[in-house]
Amino acid sequence: MASSNNSSTLFHFSSISSLFSLLTLHLLNLTEAKTSQCRTSCGQIPINYPFGIDDGCGSPYYRHILVCSDSEQLELRTPSGRYVIRNVSYTDPHIIVTDPLMWSCQDGNDFRPTRPFSLDTSTHFKLSPQNDYLFFNCSETDVIMESKPMFCERFPEQCDSTCDTSSYLCRHLPECSSALRGSSCCSYYPKGSESLRMMLRHCATYTSVYWRNLGITPAYNQVPEYGIRVDFDIPVTTRCLWCQDGAKGGGTCGFDTQTQDFLCLCEKGNVTTSCKDQIAQHNRPAVVAGTVTAVSVAGAFVGAGVWYLKKMRAKAPVTHGVQTNENRLF
């Protein structure tokens, strides 16, 4: 009878051990898959540091700001909405976004309602000084609409408050010089979202034009194009440079989603220095998505199993090999 009870206990222990081994292997494989889940592109746009479209990838300064839509369009999330990103430059750090509600050549004199574009000032994004803003059909009683050079000569202390009616872009609208017929246009650079909102209270609509560098000499060879240029910072850290160094394993810079501490994302797990240091750090894997590590999850399962076996062996009744509700494992 004792032999039968011992055999049953050994069978249960062997089954649980096998189950926990499978769970551990599955979780480790899941972890390795997650460490390589940092997508490097969205559509045709490359995703490099400091950006990431998967949580835990890139710099935490830009967490949850870029989104890759189901249609593979990269979008910028701001307080005023989500905007399609047309281009990203990492050499001259900036992105170009489009706002479909802004005036375009196809609109002509049909001024649709719009909303002011805004950025979260707590982020590492800022509106580029290479943007020009054109406002259409503004109220002359509420907005100072004059030729800026002449106005600044007469009122130098109010020079920044004028909306320039003689700007180059008003006289040479990009792609459609003759799109406006009988409507007024003036150029004004708002210093903040609030000044942009105030302008739109007294103007029919607006659009943004940025100056694109052609990348040829002379350096000021630029052309105006519709869009909003947003500049960004690339935080440079020694640990990120070590992580990305091909001689040190060529990892991907990321962060722990719970603590936002730096992580180097490698093929076989995540470390805090470089991928070649994985052995020194016991090759500990960590889930990018911010949950607990696979090793700790497996350890929790094993610990719970050992506790359960001890409890069962202390209270196991003599059942002559018949499984009842008192000693059922599942």
FENKAKA-V561343 format. One record per run of one state. SS is the DSSP state (H for helix, E for strand, C for the rest). FROM is the first residue (numbers start at 1). LEN is the number of residues. Records with the same first field share a line. If there is no record, write none. Layout:
SS->FROM-LEN  FROM-LEN
This chain:
C->1-1  36-5  43-2  47-10  58-2  63-3  69-5  79-2  90-4  99-6  108-17  128-3  137-8  147-1  155-1  162-1  165-3  172-13  188-5  203-2  214-8  227-1  233-5  245-1  249-3  256-6  267-2  272-3  278-16  316-15
H->2-34  60-3  105-3  148-7  156-6  168-4  193-10  238-7  246-3  275-3  294-22
E->41-2  45-2  57-1  66-3  74-5  81-9  94-5  125-3  131-6  145-2  163-2  185-3  205-9  222-5  228-5  252-4  262-5  269-3
